[in-house]
Amino acid sequence: MTNLETDLSHAILSFPVKLFALLEQEGEEVELIQWASHGYCFRITQPERFAEEIVPKYFKRKFCVIVIFGTEIFMTRVSVETKLTSFQRQLNLYGFRRIARGPDQGCYFHPKFQKNRRDLLPDVKRLPGKGTLPSYEQFWNSLKTSSSL
């Protein structure tokens, strides 16, 4: 177990902090989830492996279903799709949005979640309801007008 695995599995850290730490590390996980080259969004490159290997390791959640039928108790493992869906639900709860078109299609974006900007993490908070965060297009256009990329 790596130091990051130990730190993330034992510490009570927010979802965005764990995700940021995972993206910042080097190693085998880099091929499963990585920043876009500009650092304003990230991509899950191998969703099935990510759900099987990364989600249970770094995002401790119970991925099983318990069914009580009369006096019988049944427990079953949840599918890869359900693990990935649960992870995506967490992204949505924190205001991340999936980019639907363009060169970053399939990436996840949050205006305060950027490569090498750990200082912005306190601003990535769980949303109480539907968020009013800017879309990726709005954010990208504001970057273009405020500085040259």
Salt bridges, closest charged atoms under 4 A:
GLU5 OE2 - LYS57 NZ 2.81
GLU28 OE2 - ARG49 NH2 3.12
GLU29 OE2 - LYS57 NZ 3.41
GLU31 OE2 - ARG49 NH1 2.64
GLU52 OE1 - ARG77 NH2 3.19
GLU52 OE2 - LYS83 NZ 3.43
GLU53 OE2 - ARG49 NE 2.97
ASP104 OD2 - HIS38 NE2 2.82
ASP119 OD2 - ARG117 NH2 2.80
